[in-house]
Amino acid sequence: MTTSTLWLAAALPGAPLLAGLLGLLLPPAPGDDRRGEASARRLAVGLGVAGATVAWLSALVLLTRVDAPVEASTTWVEMGGLRVTLGLRLDGVAVLVATAVSTVALAVQVYSVGYLRRGPHDDVDVDHRYPPYAAQLSLFTAAMLTVVVSGDLIMLLVGWEVMGICSYLLIAHDRRLPEAPGAAVKAFLVTRVGDVGFLLGIALLGVGAGSFRIADVLAHDWSTGTLTAACLLLLGGVAGKSAQFPLHTWLPDAMAGPTPVSALIHAATMVAAGVYAVARLFPLFERAPAALAVLGVMAAVTMLLGAFAATAQDDIKRVLAWSTVSQIGYMTGALAVGAPAAALFHLLTHAAFKALLFLAAGAVIHAVGTTLMSRMGGLRTAMPVTFWCMVVGLGALAGVPPLSGFWSKDGVLAAAEAAALDGAGPTAPWVGWLVWLAGLLGVAVTAWYATRLLLRTFLGATRTPLLRPHDPPALLRLPVLLLAIPAALLGLAAFAPWFADRLRVPGDATGEAVELVHLAPNLILPFLLLLVGAGVAWAGWRRDPAADPARFLGPLRPVFARAFRLDDVQHALVVRPTGALARAVRTGDELGVDGLVEGTGRAAVEVGGGLAELHRAALPRATAGVLAGALLIGLAVALIGVTS
């Protein structure tokens, strides 16, 4: 059983990795030959099915087990007292997250087959660019699954970094958009800032424990100062990868990438990696309450920042992007109050309903040819399947019972409330208060912008009467319909005691908060706030269906639309000084290093020129002297001849 389970663990990232590597090796098809594209589709979807099958098989094998996790590692390098290992670890948490990642990735691959080759509004304008796209999607999935099943910090770091490269390539995929290259560079650089801290944190943990094996790091007897420093460094990488304040600014701009890429980044990879890493290393963070307090402040700011920013966006993808920033804040908030099980539960439900929302939004974009909600409206009758799938996704996002987001989000709020009122969890009660109050306000704001998105997109009068929108074809419709099932029903898993047991990680004292059967009184206040937020948006729309409910924000609307101008702050505090420093270095290089080298060359040329000039000036004189001497000699010889 152990050997077969380890093979399953290796196959989880192995199947998409094989698809990615083989896809990159496919030769480009000449001219109009589409055999290369067809091969790429079969490869990506076929191995995507294989990867999802392995994930579901792993779930069946391991989720029924109650014994210890399956783990194996081998020593790669050993230098002095430091041991670098390569290892796998498969437990309930890893299996559930891997299943979510593989399922969403398969849905995205199937969806992409239709999305990137149809109609005048495709995300790419040439079909032969599909093979590298599909290969990069597969590598992206393999990198996230490597993070999930890694048993040591080095393997985790490898998957972590490969995701950064893949996100850069995929965000920049659409070459028609002038903003795509800049968005890709921004995503890479902003996450790179956090990754520097993440790398240093891993180095500190590995050197301190004498091993990079996660089990050894968790079992090491750490001093409070060292552990706090390491956890704070790790939080830098978490803030970057999971788009948390203050390194959140890259995620909305990443909407320049194709919509299926957005679905994968926001639902199953990249942003989920930071949450998973903290949950995997939670026993360390539990012993570093100062780091958890910083995480709590970061989470509270992020969940409100993302929610308010989403209220004023006109681009449907940017609304969903800012909602991701906010919802990841709920997950990190749960981690901060000592409830990683609640964080992981919301990670799973968010993967389902956010992938559903992005793919449904992609269907809308294909239908109307724009991402702007101001040019949509009245799509309910023309696109009934997409409409009802969007209702399910937005309902889960807002926390409408009994959809999945209702149970998982209220699990986070219940854990924060327990930390605030009862002192449960490893952090001070004020952290619980901060996360709880921010989360409650976020519920109302989320309901408001989710209702606005639905009203502006599907109800009211059609603002583009020349378009003839319709539901997408089967290749696009089927993944959306399948994702609607877990988006609606996954929350019911909270009623199963075994589910909470599989989500609980070492050090989780509040894993029972996921079992929301016992938390009915805690659900009343969030539900009332949900009704208030949705009701306010509905009332504003009913007053004038042709107008945007965001007009009631008044002078706050441009502030929210620019996300409190934090991007401008970063530009002023980081980008401009860095640019000035780069220009100063370039000037110094040109005047100093280049000036010295080029000056030496110029001096040599000038000296040589001077010598050449002297030589050229001396040559006529020498010639004249020779002629004069010859003449004198001739005269002398003549005179001697005459006298003799």
Secondary structure, 3 states (H helix, E strand, C coil): CHHHHHHHHHHHHHHHHHHHHHHHHCCCCCCCCCHHHHHHHHHHHHHHHHHHHHHHHHHHHHCCCCCCCEEEEEEEEEECCEEEEEEEEECHHHHHHHHHHHHHHHHHHHHHHHHCCCCCCCCCCCHHHHHHHHHHHHHHHHHHHHHHHECEHHHHHHHHHHHHHHHHHHHCCCCCCCHHHHHHHHHHHHHHHHHHHHHHHHHHHHHHHCECEHHHHHHCCCCHHHHHHHHHHHHHHHHHHCCCCCCCCHHHHHHHCCHHHHHHHHHCCCHHHHHHHHHHCHHHHHCCHHHHHHHHHHHHHHHHHHHHHHCCCCEHHHHHHHHHHHHHHHHHHHHHCCCHHHHHHHHHHHHHHHHHHHHHHHHHHHHHCCCEHHHCCCCCCCCHHHHHHHHHHHHHHHCCCCCHHHHHHHHHHHHHHHHHHCCCCCCCHHHHHHHHHHHHHHHHHHHHHHHHHHHHHHCCCCCCCCCCCCCCCHHHHHHHHHHHHHHHHHHHHHHCHHHHHHHCCCCCCCHHHHCHHHCHHHHHHHHHHHHHHHHHHHHHHHHCCCCCHHHHHCCHHHHHHCHHHHHHHHHHHHHHHHHHHHHHHHHHHHHHHHHHHHHHHHHHHHHHHHHHHHHHHHHHHHHHHHHHHHHHHHHHHHHHHHHC
